[in-house]
Amino acid sequence: MKSPFFSVITICFNSSKSILSCLNSLYSQDFKDYEHIIQDGDSEDNTIKIIESLRNKKTYIVSEKDNGLYDALNKAIKRCKGKYILLLHSDDRLYDQKTLRRLFEFICIKNHPEVIITGVEIIGKNKNVKRRWMPSLPTKFKINTGWMAPHTGIILKSNIAKISEPYDISLKISADYDYEISLFRKYQSNTFLAKFILTKMSEGGISNSGIKTKLNKTKEDFIVMRRNKINPLIGIIFKNIRKVNQLLHI
């Protein structure tokens, strides 16, 4: 059986308010060569009922308890059969109906690179664009000064993600940043930038929900930077300066 081109991963937990918009953005794509891997954290609301009402032959659901977002991501990655993996969390949606086709054509033009990074939009509660995060290509200097790409804007070959469990589940907020450092240090020369928006992300995710969470995020970033031999003071300063550029892109 032919493997799908994309494995689209959706992580959800009690996501009944947002999952419908997420699913519609995927199922309305005019490019159909994908599978949809849903990893649900044993939701207690109507999330599963909504998914079941819309699911098709491309959708594979597992609902079970997990140890947080990154544990769920590790589980979902193991289930993927596609050539490339991309993330579409339950609070997010693909930019428009041609997003997957645009991404597929870019990958083909660039001769199937190991890693692709794209932009994302952060959408506020009143549906306006709060930030537009269009990353630049990674360099050694940027990585060593706190640079990262938007997590849901990264597309990579599935064999890369399956080498080991990519996310350290002892980190509750910054495991994606920790993984990005090792990913881009290794595949920097085979990472390509697609200058378009892949997803629209709802504001208030795991790293942006309140002052306490942001402080915990900073603490974990310090841990990650020390672990990866990045000067934490320089890294944190540059990391926040780069967010200003995201506001200027609006």
C-alpha distance (Angstrom), angle and dihedral (degrees) to the residues before:
residue distance angle dihedral
M1 . . .
K2 3.81 . .
S3 3.79 114.6 .
P4 3.81 116.1 -122.5
F5 3.78 116.8 -110.2
F6 3.81 95.1 -127.6
S7 3.79 132.6 34.3
V8 3.79 105.6 -159.5
I9 3.82 111.2 -160.5
T10 3.79 121.9 -155.3
I11 3.80 119.9 -174.6
C12 3.79 114.7 -164.7
F13 3.79 141.6 170.4
N14 3.81 122.9 173.3
S15 3.80 87.4 -17.7
S16 3.81 100.0 149.4
K17 3.83 92.6 127.3
S18 3.80 95.0 56.8
I19 3.80 109.9 20.2
L20 3.81 95.5 85.9
S21 3.81 93.1 59.4
C22 3.80 90.0 45.7
L23 3.81 93.7 51.6
N24 3.81 94.3 44.4
S25 3.80 90.9 53.2
L26 3.80 89.9 55.7
Y27 3.79 100.8 38.2
S28 3.83 91.7 50.0
Q29 3.82 92.9 58.6
D30 3.80 115.1 123.3
F31 3.82 89.0 -143.6
K32 3.81 108.1 75.6
D33 3.82 105.6 177.9
Y34 3.79 96.7 108.3
E35 3.78 143.8 95.0
H36 3.79 123.2 -138.9
I37 3.80 115.6 -136.9
I38 3.80 111.4 -166.1
Q39 3.79 118.0 -170.1
D40 3.79 110.2 -172.4
G41 3.79 122.7 -170.8
D42 3.81 94.9 -136.9
S43 3.80 94.6 -78.7
E44 3.78 117.7 -149.4
D45 3.81 97.4 -159.1
N46 3.83 129.9 62.9
T47 3.80 96.1 -70.1
I48 3.81 95.5 112.7
K49 3.82 93.2 43.8
I50 3.80 90.4 54.5
I51 3.80 91.8 47.9
E52 3.80 92.1 47.8
S53 3.82 91.0 50.6
L54 3.83 91.0 57.5
R55 3.79 104.7 27.4
N56 3.78 120.9 123.9
K57 3.79 136.1 -174.2
K58 3.79 90.6 -76.2
T59 3.81 93.6 59.5
Y60 3.81 122.5 91.8
I61 3.80 116.7 -176.4
V62 3.79 130.1 -166.0
S63 3.79 117.8 177.4
E64 3.79 115.2 -171.1
K65 3.77 141.0 126.6
D66 3.78 115.9 -82.3
N67 3.77 140.3 177.6
G68 3.79 96.1 -105.6
L69 3.79 137.5 -68.0
Y70 3.80 98.1 -45.1
D71 3.79 93.9 47.9
A72 3.81 88.0 51.5
L73 3.82 90.6 49.9
N74 3.81 91.8 51.4
K75 3.80 89.8 51.6
A76 3.80 93.4 47.3
I77 3.80 94.0 48.9
K78 3.81 90.4 56.1
R79 3.82 88.8 57.1
C80 3.82 95.8 51.9
K81 3.81 119.5 112.3
G82 3.81 99.2 173.8
K83 3.80 127.0 106.1
Y84 3.80 92.9 -121.0
I85 3.80 131.3 30.9
L86 3.78 126.1 -146.4
L87 3.79 131.8 171.6
L88 3.79 126.4 -124.7
H89 3.80 108.6 170.8
S90 3.78 121.5 -159.1
D91 3.83 93.0 -101.5
D92 3.80 93.0 51.1
R93 3.78 136.5 73.7
L94 3.78 135.9 -163.8
Y95 3.79 113.9 -98.4
D96 3.81 97.9 -114.6
Q97 3.80 141.9 -27.4
K98 3.82 93.6 -79.9
T99 3.81 97.0 50.4
L100 3.81 98.0 105.9
R101 3.81 92.2 44.0
R102 3.81 90.3 50.3
L103 3.80 89.6 50.9
F104 3.82 93.1 46.1
E105 3.81 92.1 51.3
F106 3.81 91.7 48.4
I107 3.82 91.3 51.6
C108 3.80 91.4 50.0
I109 3.82 93.0 47.7
K110 3.82 90.7 50.8
N111 3.82 91.9 48.9
H112 3.80 97.5 -110.0
P113 3.83 103.6 -59.9
E114 3.80 122.5 -157.5
V115 3.81 94.9 -117.2
I116 3.80 134.8 19.1
I117 3.79 125.7 -171.0
T118 3.79 124.8 -161.4
G119 3.78 138.1 175.3
V120 3.79 129.1 -92.9
E121 3.78 134.6 -160.7
I122 3.80 121.9 -136.8
I123 3.80 109.3 -143.5
G124 3.81 122.8 -154.6
K125 3.80 128.1 -140.1
N126 3.80 91.5 -93.9
K127 3.85 89.6 54.3
N128 3.81 94.6 -107.4
V129 3.81 123.9 132.5
K130 3.82 107.4 -101.2
R131 3.80 96.8 176.5
R132 3.79 137.0 3.6
W133 3.79 110.0 -152.4
M134 3.80 110.5 -162.0
P135 3.82 106.5 165.8
S136 3.77 127.8 -153.1
L137 3.78 123.7 -131.8
P138 3.81 115.2 -78.1
T139 3.79 122.2 -103.5
K140 3.79 131.0 179.3
F141 3.81 90.5 -105.8
K142 3.80 93.5 49.8
I143 3.80 93.9 47.7
N144 3.80 90.1 49.2
T145 3.81 90.7 52.3
G146 3.79 99.4 52.6
W147 3.83 101.0 -85.6
M148 3.77 118.6 158.7
A149 3.79 137.9 164.1
P150 3.81 122.0 -125.7
H151 3.78 105.6 -83.0
T152 3.81 94.8 -133.8
G153 3.80 90.1 45.6
I154 3.82 92.9 65.7
I155 3.80 120.8 98.8
L156 3.79 118.5 -178.0
K157 3.76 141.0 169.2
S158 3.77 110.1 -87.1
N159 3.81 94.0 -129.3
I160 3.83 88.6 63.3
A161 3.80 93.1 53.9
K162 3.82 92.2 44.8
I163 3.81 96.2 56.1
S164 3.81 87.8 92.2
E165 3.78 137.9 -24.8
P166 3.79 97.9 -63.9
Y167 3.80 99.8 -158.2
D168 3.81 124.8 67.6
I169 3.80 102.8 -137.8
S170 3.81 92.2 -160.9
L171 3.83 84.0 75.6
K172 3.80 111.4 72.7
I173 3.81 100.3 -173.3
S174 3.83 111.2 11.9
A175 3.80 103.6 44.0
D176 3.80 89.6 107.4
Y177 3.81 90.9 55.6
D178 3.81 90.3 47.4
Y179 3.81 90.8 52.4
E180 3.80 93.5 45.5
I181 3.80 92.2 57.3
S182 3.81 92.9 56.5
L183 3.82 92.1 39.4
F184 3.79 96.6 53.3
R185 3.78 95.2 39.1
K186 3.80 87.8 58.1
Y187 3.83 100.5 37.1
Q188 3.80 101.4 28.9
S189 3.81 92.8 119.6
N190 3.81 92.6 51.1
T191 3.80 98.7 45.0
F192 3.80 117.9 109.1
L193 3.79 129.4 -165.3
A194 3.80 117.9 -133.8
K195 3.79 105.0 -160.7
F196 3.79 98.7 -143.0
I197 3.79 137.5 87.8
L198 3.80 113.8 -95.9
T199 3.80 102.7 -179.7
K200 3.76 142.8 12.3
M201 3.80 108.6 -134.7
S202 3.79 123.8 -158.8
E203 3.78 113.5 -123.0
G204 3.81 117.3 -111.1
G205 3.80 103.3 50.7
I206 3.79 127.6 158.7
S207 3.82 93.5 -65.9
N208 3.82 99.5 38.4
S209 3.80 106.9 46.8
G210 3.79 106.0 111.6
I211 3.79 139.7 -34.4
K212 3.81 94.9 -78.2
T213 3.80 91.5 54.0
K214 3.81 91.4 47.7
L215 3.81 90.5 52.1
N216 3.81 90.3 49.9
K217 3.80 88.3 47.7
T218 3.82 90.2 54.5
K219 3.81 91.0 48.9
E220 3.80 91.5 51.8
D221 3.80 91.0 45.7
F222 3.82 87.8 56.5
I223 3.80 89.7 52.1
V224 3.81 91.7 48.6
M225 3.79 93.3 47.7
R226 3.78 93.9 49.9
R227 3.80 89.9 47.6
N228 3.80 90.5 52.7
K229 3.83 95.5 42.4
I230 3.79 95.5 -109.2
N231 3.81 119.0 141.9
P232 3.84 101.1 -111.3
L233 3.81 96.0 -151.9
I234 3.80 93.1 52.0
G235 3.80 91.6 40.0
I236 3.82 95.9 52.2
I237 3.82 93.0 45.9
F238 3.82 94.5 50.0
K239 3.81 91.5 41.0
N240 3.81 90.8 59.7
I241 3.80 95.1 40.3
R242 3.80 89.2 57.6
K243 3.83 90.0 58.3
V244 3.81 88.8 66.3
N245 3.80 88.6 64.9
Q246 3.80 89.2 55.6
L247 3.82 89.4 59.7
L248 3.81 91.3 48.6
H249 3.83 90.5 55.8
I250 3.82 92.1 65.7
